[in-house]
Amino acid sequence: MIRLNLKRKFVIMLLFLVVLPILLISWQITIRLEKTTETQVGHTLLQLVKTSHLTLDRVIKNVDEATERLIASETIQQIPSMSEISELDRLKKFLVFDTQMLKYSNMSLNFSIFIIDDKREYKFAAGTTIQSKGVFYIKSPNRADWFDEAVIAKGKGLLRIIKNHNSDKNTVAYIRSVTSKENNEECMGVLVVTGLENMMIEDLAPIELPQNGMMALVNASNELLSSEQSNIIGEDVHLPEDVSLLAEGVHIENMDGVRWLFAIHHSMEFNTKLFVKTPVTSILEDHIVVKRIVDVLIIAYFVIIMIIFVYFFNTVLKPLGLLAQLFRSYEPGAPVSSKLSKAKRQDEIGELGTHFYEMTRRLNQTISEKYLLELKQKEAELTILHGQINPHLLYNTLESIYWTSKMEGATESSEMIRDMSLLMRIGLSRGKNVITLEEELNHCKAYLRLQLNRYYYSFQVLWEVEEETGSYLIPKISLQPLVENAILHGIKNMENEGKLTIEIRMKKSDESGVDILFISIHDNGYKPVSLEKIQQILDGKTSGEGYGIKNVHKRIALHFGPEYGLFYSINTEGGTTATIVLPAVIDESNQDTK
């Protein structure tokens, strides 16, 4: 956002603060309304399914009670005695049985009884191909599977899908074995009530469902028992995968790209499920109409927003863009058109243009004055650069004097001149502030030779330097001030007893992983030294003294960090030790040859 221009920022703000929030709110409201509608309609349909299922259970219950009464009747209980009477008497009893079945049957239900008799032929009894209700005699090999199921159930009523007696069509039947009152283990036959789907359809027909909705009753295997639509009895019905045998409630499932709402109720008594299946779109028809109205209002609102945006763009953003383009094209010092000073607008943008013109005019004037100052500054720099030539000229002159003195035989004078030349050369160091320890030691040795020759000192100088330390870096002119302090304040007046030791050693890497370089300058001076006063000088708490050591300490800290610098201690044998602590940093230019 920071790098975008104002127009793009405004477009992004319009998108994220107006357009997207409205679309998101509309989307959320639509989802919430859909879910609320689905939930409410689902619960309503579920209550309808429960009520309808109870009605269907009562229908089956009535059939169950009718079969129970029929089995308990004296007429049915006389079935065993038929094998002991004459054929004429059997015919008479057959007619009585058949009349009893016709009495219980009606337009929807057909009551039949199947009796097994393997010994006799009942030629007077009509077969199942002729009539769909009445009394039928069958042989054991010819009995159907449902007959055996009824026998195994031992008098318990079963709801099954069987073939019609006189057709190949399926029907919903209530089957029940006929047992003797005297011996419950004796099965006299099976009572079959067919056509239950007709009564179920009559009970389901008055229920008004949503458009394209469907209500159906299925058994435990999800086989269709009854439906108000012309579905085939016994066909498999698809229910949501998460619906188990005992599951009931409201479920939503996508089938063939269509979302369907299922309201399912389970009957434990007859192990059946009654469900209503309806497309979600038919439930949300009114909601879709309202949503379309809202969508039209949102589109109209967006059109109004776009008109306002175009107006704002032409009257504010576009002039600001032109003004920004003028800002970018402006070059300091170049004249600016005076047209900006005559603002045509009286609003903030016009004032901005006027003030910009005044600002550029004053800036051009300032640039002109600054240009004159820079010319004077260049002249001063040239003067300074010219002054820097003198040290180099002096260094070259000393070299010439050194060779002249040496040729004339003044060896001592020539060596002093050479040492002086070396001091100046290292002091210049080609403009570098950090040099190798080897160069710094040469500088220090030259200084010591000059001191010994100049004042005819007679002190001892000992060097204890580890060879591998020569390539490590150190701020230039760090040792000379410390050596000078050791001579002037320690061993200057001790003559032959004075001793100066310069020790350089390296400690291998500690926990930080950085090797440490220790440069110690020991003297055996007899004068007492106050370490507290020296520390105050190093910390900058005193002024007017100790410039040399304070300068060395600060330069080391600036180059390598505050944990490094100069530290003083008192020797046990007498005298003082000044120790420089540095990180062991290799001179990269000499790293390959080290």
C-alpha positions as CSV (number, residue, x, y, z in Angstrom):
1,M,0.0,0.0,0.0
2,I,2.9,2.4,0.7
3,R,4.3,2.1,-2.8
4,L,0.9,2.6,-4.6
5,N,-0.3,5.9,-5.9
6,L,-3.4,7.6,-4.5
7,K,-5.8,6.3,-7.2
8,R,-4.9,2.7,-6.7
9,K,-5.1,3.1,-2.9
10,F,-8.6,4.6,-3.3
11,V,-9.6,1.7,-5.6
12,I,-8.3,-0.8,-3.1
13,M,-10.1,0.9,-0.2
14,L,-13.3,1.0,-2.2
15,L,-12.9,-2.7,-2.9
16,F,-12.0,-3.8,0.6
17,L,-14.1,-1.3,2.6
18,V,-17.3,-1.2,0.5
19,V,-17.6,-3.8,-2.2
20,L,-16.2,-6.9,-0.4
21,P,-17.9,-6.2,3.0
22,I,-21.3,-5.8,1.3
23,L,-20.8,-9.0,-0.7
24,L,-19.5,-10.8,2.4
25,I,-22.5,-9.6,4.5
26,S,-24.9,-10.5,1.7
27,W,-23.3,-13.9,1.4
28,Q,-23.4,-14.6,5.1
29,I,-27.0,-13.4,5.4
30,T,-27.9,-15.7,2.5
31,I,-26.2,-18.7,4.1
32,R,-27.8,-18.0,7.5
33,L,-31.2,-17.7,6.0
34,E,-30.8,-20.8,3.9
35,K,-29.6,-22.8,7.0
36,T,-32.4,-21.4,9.1
37,T,-35.0,-22.2,6.5
38,E,-33.6,-25.7,6.0
39,T,-33.7,-26.3,9.7
40,Q,-37.2,-25.0,10.2
41,V,-38.6,-26.8,7.2
42,G,-36.7,-30.0,8.2
43,H,-38.1,-30.0,11.7
44,T,-41.6,-29.4,10.3
45,L,-41.3,-32.2,7.9
46,L,-39.9,-34.4,10.6
47,Q,-42.9,-33.8,12.8
48,L,-45.1,-34.6,9.8
49,V,-43.2,-37.8,9.1
50,K,-43.5,-38.9,12.8
51,T,-47.3,-38.3,12.8
52,S,-47.8,-40.1,9.4
53,H,-45.6,-43.0,10.6
54,L,-47.8,-43.4,13.7
55,T,-50.8,-43.5,11.4
56,L,-49.2,-46.2,9.3
57,D,-48.2,-48.2,12.4
58,R,-51.9,-48.1,13.5
59,V,-52.9,-49.5,10.1
60,I,-50.4,-52.4,10.5
61,K,-51.5,-52.8,14.1
62,N,-55.1,-53.1,13.0
63,V,-54.1,-55.8,10.5
64,D,-52.1,-57.5,13.2
65,E,-55.2,-57.5,15.6
66,A,-57.4,-58.8,12.8
67,T,-55.1,-61.7,12.0
68,E,-54.9,-62.5,15.7
69,R,-58.7,-62.6,16.0
70,L,-59.0,-64.7,12.8
71,I,-56.5,-67.2,14.0
72,A,-58.3,-67.5,17.4
73,S,-61.6,-68.1,15.7
74,E,-63.2,-71.6,16.0
75,T,-63.4,-71.9,12.2
76,I,-59.6,-71.6,11.8
77,Q,-58.9,-73.8,14.8
78,Q,-60.8,-76.7,13.1
79,I,-58.1,-77.1,10.4
80,P,-56.5,-80.2,12.0
81,S,-59.8,-82.1,12.0
82,M,-60.1,-81.9,8.2
83,S,-57.8,-84.8,7.6
84,E,-60.2,-87.1,9.6
85,I,-63.4,-86.4,7.7
86,S,-64.8,-87.3,4.4
87,E,-64.2,-85.3,1.2
88,L,-67.7,-83.9,1.2
89,D,-67.3,-82.6,4.8
90,R,-63.9,-81.2,3.8
91,L,-65.6,-79.3,1.0
92,K,-68.1,-77.9,3.4
93,K,-65.4,-76.8,5.8
94,F,-63.4,-75.3,2.9
95,L,-66.4,-73.2,2.0
96,V,-66.7,-72.0,5.6
97,F,-62.9,-71.1,5.6
98,D,-63.2,-69.4,2.3
99,T,-66.2,-67.3,3.4
100,Q,-64.3,-66.3,6.6
101,M,-61.4,-65.0,4.4
102,L,-63.7,-63.1,2.2
103,K,-65.4,-61.6,5.2
104,Y,-62.2,-60.1,6.5
105,S,-61.0,-59.0,3.0
106,N,-62.0,-55.6,1.5
107,M,-61.2,-53.4,-1.5
108,S,-57.6,-52.9,-0.3
109,L,-56.7,-55.9,1.7
110,N,-56.8,-59.6,0.7
111,F,-56.9,-62.2,3.5
112,S,-55.6,-65.6,2.5
113,I,-54.6,-68.8,4.4
114,F,-52.1,-71.3,3.1
115,I,-52.5,-74.9,4.5
116,I,-50.0,-77.6,3.9
117,D,-51.4,-81.1,3.2
118,D,-49.0,-83.5,1.5
119,K,-51.5,-86.6,1.8
120,R,-54.6,-85.4,0.0
121,E,-55.7,-83.6,-3.1
122,Y,-58.1,-80.6,-2.8
123,K,-59.3,-80.4,-6.4
124,F,-62.3,-78.3,-5.3
125,A,-59.9,-75.5,-4.0
126,A,-59.0,-72.8,-6.5
127,G,-55.3,-72.2,-7.1
128,T,-53.4,-68.9,-6.6
129,T,-53.4,-68.3,-10.3
130,I,-57.2,-68.0,-10.2
131,Q,-57.9,-65.9,-7.2
132,S,-56.0,-63.6,-4.9
133,K,-57.7,-64.4,-1.6
134,G,-59.3,-67.3,0.2
135,V,-58.0,-70.7,1.2
136,F,-55.2,-72.4,-0.6
137,Y,-53.7,-75.9,-0.1
138,I,-50.1,-76.4,-1.0
139,K,-47.5,-79.2,-0.8
140,S,-44.4,-78.9,1.3
141,P,-42.0,-78.7,-1.8
142,N,-44.0,-75.8,-3.2
143,R,-44.1,-73.5,-0.3
144,A,-42.3,-70.1,-0.6
145,D,-39.5,-68.7,1.6
146,W,-41.8,-66.3,3.4
147,F,-43.9,-69.4,4.5
148,D,-40.8,-70.8,6.3
149,E,-40.1,-67.4,7.8
150,A,-43.6,-67.3,9.3
151,V,-43.2,-70.8,10.7
152,I,-39.9,-69.9,12.3
153,A,-41.5,-66.8,13.8
154,K,-43.9,-69.0,15.7
155,G,-47.0,-66.8,15.6
156,K,-45.3,-63.4,15.5
157,G,-46.5,-61.2,12.7
158,L,-44.0,-60.3,9.9
159,L,-44.1,-57.5,7.4
160,R,-42.7,-58.8,4.1
161,I,-42.6,-58.0,0.3
162,I,-44.0,-61.0,-1.6
163,K,-45.3,-61.8,-5.1
164,N,-49.1,-61.4,-5.6
165,H,-50.8,-64.8,-5.7
166,N,-52.1,-64.3,-9.2
167,S,-49.6,-61.9,-10.7
168,D,-45.9,-61.2,-10.9
169,K,-46.2,-57.9,-9.2
170,N,-44.9,-57.3,-5.7
171,T,-47.1,-56.6,-2.8
172,V,-46.7,-55.7,0.9
173,A,-47.9,-58.6,3.0
174,Y,-48.4,-59.2,6.7
175,I,-47.8,-62.9,7.3
176,R,-48.4,-64.9,10.4
177,S,-48.2,-68.6,11.2
178,V,-51.5,-70.3,12.4
179,T,-50.9,-72.3,15.5
180,S,-53.3,-74.5,17.6
181,K,-54.6,-73.2,20.9
182,E,-53.9,-76.6,22.4
183,N,-50.4,-76.9,21.0
184,N,-48.5,-73.7,20.2
185,E,-45.7,-75.7,18.6
186,E,-48.0,-77.1,16.0
187,C,-48.2,-75.0,12.8
188,M,-51.5,-75.5,10.9
189,G,-50.7,-73.0,8.1
190,V,-49.8,-69.4,7.4
191,L,-52.2,-66.5,7.3
192,V,-51.3,-63.9,4.6
193,V,-52.7,-60.4,4.3
194,T,-51.7,-58.7,1.0
195,G,-52.3,-55.2,-0.4
196,L,-51.1,-53.2,2.6
197,E,-49.5,-50.7,0.3
198,N,-52.9,-49.7,-0.9
199,M,-54.1,-48.7,2.6
200,M,-50.7,-47.0,3.2
201,I,-51.1,-44.9,0.0
202,E,-54.6,-43.9,1.1
203,D,-53.2,-42.6,4.4
204,L,-50.2,-40.8,2.7
205,A,-52.2,-39.3,-0.2
206,P,-53.8,-36.3,1.7
207,I,-50.4,-35.0,2.8
208,E,-49.2,-32.0,0.8
209,L,-45.5,-32.0,0.2
210,P,-43.2,-29.3,-1.4
211,Q,-42.7,-29.4,-5.1
212,N,-40.9,-32.5,-6.4
213,G,-41.1,-33.9,-2.8
214,M,-41.6,-37.6,-2.1
215,M,-42.8,-39.6,1.0
216,A,-42.1,-43.3,1.2
217,L,-42.1,-46.2,3.7
218,V,-39.1,-48.6,3.6
219,N,-38.2,-51.7,5.5
220,A,-34.9,-52.4,7.3
221,S,-33.2,-53.2,4.0
222,N,-34.4,-49.9,2.5
223,E,-36.8,-51.7,0.2
224,L,-39.8,-49.7,-0.8
225,L,-43.0,-50.7,1.0
226,S,-45.3,-47.8,0.0
227,S,-45.2,-44.4,-1.7
228,E,-47.8,-41.9,-3.0
229,Q,-45.9,-42.0,-6.3
230,S,-46.1,-44.9,-8.7
231,N,-42.9,-46.6,-7.6
232,I,-42.2,-50.3,-7.8
233,I,-42.8,-52.2,-4.5
234,G,-39.6,-53.8,-3.4
235,E,-37.1,-51.6,-5.3
236,D,-34.1,-50.3,-3.4
237,V,-34.4,-46.7,-2.1
238,H,-31.3,-44.6,-1.7
239,L,-31.0,-42.9,1.7
240,P,-28.1,-40.8,3.0
241,E,-25.0,-42.8,3.7
242,D,-24.9,-41.6,7.4
243,V,-28.4,-42.9,8.1
244,S,-28.1,-46.2,10.0
245,L,-30.9,-48.6,10.8
246,L,-32.0,-46.7,13.9
247,A,-31.0,-43.2,12.7
248,E,-33.7,-40.6,12.4
249,G,-33.8,-36.9,12.0
250,V,-33.0,-34.3,9.2
251,H,-30.3,-35.0,6.7
252,I,-29.0,-33.1,3.7
253,E,-27.2,-35.0,0.8
254,N,-26.0,-34.1,-2.7
255,M,-27.3,-36.6,-5.3
256,D,-26.6,-36.1,-9.0
257,G,-25.7,-32.4,-8.4
258,V,-29.0,-31.7,-6.5
259,R,-29.1,-31.1,-2.8
260,W,-31.9,-33.1,-1.1
261,L,-33.4,-32.8,2.3
262,F,-34.4,-36.0,4.1
263,A,-36.7,-36.1,7.1
264,I,-36.6,-39.7,8.4
265,H,-38.5,-41.4,11.3
266,H,-37.9,-45.0,12.4
267,S,-40.5,-47.3,13.9
268,M,-39.1,-49.8,16.4
269,E,-42.3,-51.9,16.5
270,F,-42.4,-52.9,12.8
271,N,-38.8,-52.0,11.9
272,T,-39.7,-49.6,9.2
273,K,-38.6,-46.1,8.2
274,L,-40.8,-43.4,6.8
275,F,-39.1,-40.5,5.1
276,V,-39.8,-37.3,3.2
277,K,-37.4,-36.4,0.4
278,T,-37.5,-33.0,-1.2
279,P,-35.1,-30.8,-3.2
280,V,-33.7,-27.9,-1.1
281,T,-34.4,-25.5,-4.0
282,S,-38.1,-26.2,-3.6
283,I,-37.9,-25.2,0.1
284,L,-35.9,-22.0,-0.7
285,E,-38.1,-20.8,-3.5
286,D,-39.4,-17.8,-1.5
287,H,-36.0,-17.1,-0.2
288,I,-34.5,-17.1,-3.7
289,V,-37.1,-14.5,-4.8
290,V,-36.1,-12.3,-1.8
291,K,-32.4,-12.9,-2.6
292,R,-32.9,-11.7,-6.2
293,I,-34.5,-8.5,-4.9
294,V,-31.6,-8.0,-2.6
295,D,-29.1,-8.7,-5.4
296,V,-30.9,-6.0,-7.6
297,L,-30.7,-3.5,-4.7
298,I,-26.9,-4.3,-4.2
299,I,-26.3,-3.8,-7.9
300,A,-28.1,-0.5,-7.9
301,Y,-26.1,0.5,-4.8
302,F,-22.8,-0.4,-6.6
303,V,-23.9,1.7,-9.6
304,I,-24.4,4.7,-7.3
305,I,-21.0,4.0,-5.7
306,M,-19.4,3.9,-9.1
307,I,-21.0,7.2,-10.2
308,I,-19.7,8.8,-7.0
309,F,-16.3,7.2,-7.6
310,V,-16.0,8.6,-11.1
311,Y,-17.0,12.1,-9.9
312,F,-14.5,11.9,-7.1
313,F,-11.8,10.6,-9.5
314,N,-12.3,13.4,-12.0
315,T,-12.6,16.2,-9.4
316,V,-10.0,15.1,-6.8
317,L,-7.8,12.1,-7.8
318,K,-7.1,13.2,-11.3
319,P,-6.0,16.8,-10.4
320,L,-3.9,15.4,-7.6
321,G,-2.3,13.0,-10.0
322,L,-1.4,15.8,-12.4
323,L,0.0,17.8,-9.4
324,A,2.0,14.7,-8.3
325,Q,3.4,14.3,-11.9
326,L,4.5,18.0,-11.7
327,F,6.2,17.3,-8.4
328,R,8.1,14.3,-9.9
329,S,9.1,16.3,-13.0
330,Y,10.4,19.2,-11.1
331,E,14.2,19.6,-11.0
332,P,15.7,21.8,-8.3
333,G,16.9,25.0,-9.7
334,A,14.8,24.8,-12.9
335,P,12.2,27.5,-13.3
336,V,8.5,26.6,-12.7
337,S,5.6,27.9,-14.7
338,S,3.9,30.8,-13.0
339,K,0.5,29.4,-14.0
340,L,0.5,27.4,-10.8
341,S,0.5,30.7,-8.9
342,K,-2.9,31.6,-10.5
343,A,-5.0,28.9,-9.0
344,K,-8.3,28.4,-10.8
345,R,-9.8,26.4,-7.9
346,Q,-10.5,27.9,-4.5
347,D,-10.4,24.6,-2.7
348,E,-7.5,22.8,-1.0
349,I,-6.1,21.5,-4.3
350,G,-5.9,25.0,-5.7
351,E,-4.1,26.2,-2.5
352,L,-1.7,23.2,-2.8
353,G,-0.8,24.3,-6.3
354,T,-0.2,27.9,-5.2
355,H,1.9,26.9,-2.3
356,F,3.9,24.5,-4.4
357,Y,4.8,27.3,-6.8
358,E,5.9,29.5,-3.9
359,M,7.9,26.7,-2.4
360,T,9.8,25.9,-5.6
361,R,10.6,29.6,-6.1
362,R,12.1,29.8,-2.6
363,L,13.9,26.5,-3.1
364,N,15.5,27.7,-6.3
365,Q,16.7,30.8,-4.5
366,T,18.2,28.6,-1.7
367,I,19.9,26.4,-4.3
368,S,21.5,29.4,-5.9
369,E,22.8,30.6,-2.5
370,K,24.0,27.0,-1.7
371,Y,25.9,26.8,-5.0
372,L,27.9,29.9,-4.1
373,L,28.7,28.4,-0.7
374,E,29.9,25.1,-2.3
375,L,32.3,27.1,-4.6
376,K,33.8,28.6,-1.5
377,Q,34.0,25.2,0.2
378,K,35.8,23.7,-2.8
379,E,38.4,26.4,-2.7
380,A,38.9,25.6,1.0
381,E,39.3,21.9,0.3
382,L,41.9,22.6,-2.4
383,T,43.8,24.6,0.1
384,I,43.7,21.7,2.6
385,L,44.8,19.2,-0.1
386,H,47.7,21.5,-1.0
387,G,48.7,21.6,2.7
388,Q,48.8,17.8,2.7
389,I,51.6,17.7,0.2
390,N,54.1,19.2,2.7
391,P,54.4,16.0,4.9
392,H,55.1,13.9,1.9
393,L,57.6,16.4,0.7
394,L,59.3,16.4,4.2
395,Y,59.4,12.5,4.1
396,N,61.1,12.5,0.7
397,T,63.5,15.2,1.9
398,L,64.4,13.1,5.0
399,E,65.2,10.1,2.8
400,S,67.6,12.3,0.7
401,I,69.3,13.6,3.9
402,Y,69.6,10.0,5.2
403,W,71.5,8.8,2.1
404,T,73.7,11.9,2.1
405,S,74.6,11.4,5.8
406,K,75.4,7.8,5.3
407,M,77.6,8.5,2.3
408,E,79.5,11.1,4.4
409,G,80.1,8.6,7.2
410,A,77.7,10.1,9.8
411,T,76.2,6.7,10.6
412,E,74.5,7.6,13.9
413,S,72.9,10.7,12.4
414,S,71.8,8.9,9.3
415,E,70.2,6.1,11.4
416,M,68.3,8.7,13.5
417,I,67.1,10.4,10.3
418,R,66.0,7.0,8.9
419,D,64.0,6.3,12.1
420,M,62.4,9.7,11.9
421,S,61.5,9.0,8.3
422,L,60.0,5.6,9.3
423,L,57.9,7.3,12.0
424,M,56.5,9.7,9.5
425,R,55.9,7.0,7.0
426,I,53.9,4.8,9.4
427,G,52.1,7.9,10.8
428,L,50.8,8.6,7.3
429,S,50.1,4.9,6.5
430,R,48.5,5.8,3.1
431,G,45.5,7.2,4.9
432,K,44.7,3.9,6.8
433,N,43.6,4.0,10.4
434,V,44.3,0.3,11.1
435,I,47.6,-1.4,10.2
436,T,49.2,-4.7,10.8
437,L,50.9,-5.4,14.2
438,E,54.2,-5.9,12.3
439,E,54.0,-2.3,10.9
440,E,53.1,-1.0,14.4
441,L,56.1,-2.8,16.0
442,N,58.4,-1.3,13.4
443,H,57.0,2.1,14.3
444,C,57.6,1.4,18.0
445,K,61.1,0.1,17.4
446,A,62.0,3.3,15.5
447,Y,60.6,5.4,18.3
448,L,62.7,3.5,20.9
449,R,65.9,3.9,18.8
450,L,65.3,7.6,18.5
451,Q,64.8,7.9,22.3
452,L,67.9,5.9,23.1
453,N,70.0,8.0,20.7
454,R,68.5,11.3,21.5
455,Y,68.7,11.3,25.4
456,Y,71.3,8.6,25.7
457,Y,69.1,6.5,27.9
458,S,70.6,3.3,29.2
459,F,67.6,1.1,29.9
460,Q,67.0,-2.4,28.6
461,V,64.3,-3.2,26.0
462,L,63.1,-6.9,25.8
463,W,60.9,-8.2,23.1
464,E,58.7,-11.3,23.6
465,V,56.6,-11.5,20.5
466,E,54.9,-14.6,19.1
467,E,55.8,-14.9,15.4
468,E,52.3,-15.6,14.1
469,T,50.8,-12.4,15.5
470,G,52.4,-10.1,12.9
471,S,49.5,-10.1,10.5
472,Y,46.8,-9.2,13.0
473,L,45.4,-5.7,12.8
474,I,45.8,-2.8,15.3
475,P,44.9,0.9,15.3
476,K,48.0,2.7,14.2
477,I,50.2,4.6,16.7
478,S,48.8,2.6,19.6
479,L,52.0,1.3,21.1
480,Q,54.1,4.5,20.9
481,P,52.1,6.5,23.4
482,L,52.2,3.6,25.9
483,V,56.0,3.1,25.5
484,E,56.5,6.8,25.9
485,N,54.5,6.9,29.2
486,A,56.5,3.9,30.4
487,I,59.8,5.7,29.7
488,L,58.8,9.2,31.0
489,H,56.8,8.0,34.1
490,G,58.6,4.8,34.9
491,I,62.3,4.1,33.9
492,K,63.6,7.5,32.6
493,N,65.8,8.2,35.7
494,M,66.7,4.6,36.6
495,E,69.7,4.5,34.1
496,N,71.0,1.0,33.7
497,E,68.5,-0.5,36.1
498,G,65.5,0.4,33.9
499,K,63.9,-2.4,32.0
500,L,61.1,-2.2,29.4
501,T,59.4,-5.4,28.2
502,I,57.1,-5.6,25.3
503,E,55.2,-8.9,25.3
504,I,52.7,-10.0,22.6
505,R,50.8,-13.3,23.0
506,M,47.5,-14.7,21.6
507,K,44.9,-16.7,23.6
508,K,42.9,-19.3,21.6
509,S,39.2,-18.8,21.1
510,D,37.0,-18.7,24.2
511,E,33.3,-19.4,24.3
512,S,32.6,-16.5,21.9
513,G,34.7,-18.2,19.2
514,V,37.1,-15.2,18.8
515,D,40.8,-15.5,19.4
516,I,42.1,-12.7,21.7
517,L,45.4,-10.8,21.3
518,F,47.2,-9.5,24.4
519,I,49.9,-6.7,24.0
520,S,51.5,-5.9,27.3
521,I,54.2,-3.2,28.0
522,H,55.9,-3.8,31.4
523,D,58.2,-1.4,33.1
524,N,60.0,-1.8,36.5
525,G,59.6,1.8,37.5
526,Y,59.8,2.8,41.1
527,K,57.2,5.6,41.2
528,P,53.8,4.7,42.8
529,V,50.9,4.7,40.3
530,S,47.2,5.2,41.1
531,L,45.2,2.7,39.1
532,E,42.0,4.5,40.1
533,K,43.2,7.8,38.6
534,I,44.3,6.0,35.4
535,Q,40.8,4.3,35.1
536,Q,39.1,7.7,35.5
537,I,41.2,9.0,32.6
538,L,40.3,6.0,30.4
539,D,36.6,6.5,31.3
540,G,36.8,10.2,30.3
541,K,35.9,11.4,33.9
542,T,39.0,13.7,34.1
543,S,40.1,16.3,31.7
544,G,43.4,18.0,30.9
545,E,45.7,15.0,31.2
546,G,46.2,11.5,29.8
547,Y,45.4,12.4,26.2
548,G,47.6,9.7,24.8
549,I,46.2,6.6,26.7
550,K,42.6,7.9,26.5
551,N,43.0,8.3,22.7
552,V,44.4,4.8,22.4
553,H,41.6,3.3,24.5
554,K,38.8,5.1,22.6
555,R,40.2,4.2,19.2
556,I,40.4,0.5,20.1
557,A,36.8,0.5,21.4
558,L,35.5,2.3,18.3
559,H,37.2,-0.1,15.9
560,F,36.6,-3.4,17.7
561,G,33.8,-2.9,20.3
562,P,33.5,-1.7,23.9
563,E,34.7,-5.0,25.3
564,Y,38.2,-4.3,24.0
565,G,40.7,-1.6,24.9
566,L,43.5,-0.6,27.3
567,F,43.9,-1.9,30.8
568,Y,46.5,-1.1,33.6
569,S,47.8,-3.2,36.4
570,I,50.6,-3.0,39.1
571,N,53.5,-5.5,38.8
572,T,54.3,-7.6,41.9
573,E,58.0,-6.8,41.5
574,G,57.3,-3.1,41.0
575,G,56.4,-1.0,38.1
576,T,53.3,-0.9,35.9
577,T,51.9,-3.0,33.0
578,A,49.7,-1.5,30.3
579,T,47.8,-4.2,28.3
580,I,46.0,-3.8,25.1
581,V,43.3,-6.4,24.5
582,L,42.2,-6.9,20.8
583,P,40.3,-9.5,18.8
584,A,42.7,-11.5,16.6
585,V,41.7,-10.1,13.2
586,I,43.8,-11.1,10.2
587,D,44.9,-8.6,7.6
588,E,43.0,-9.9,4.5
589,S,45.6,-8.6,2.1
590,N,48.2,-10.9,3.8
591,Q,45.9,-13.9,4.6
592,D,47.0,-16.0,1.6
593,T,50.7,-15.6,2.5
594,K,50.3,-16.2,6.2
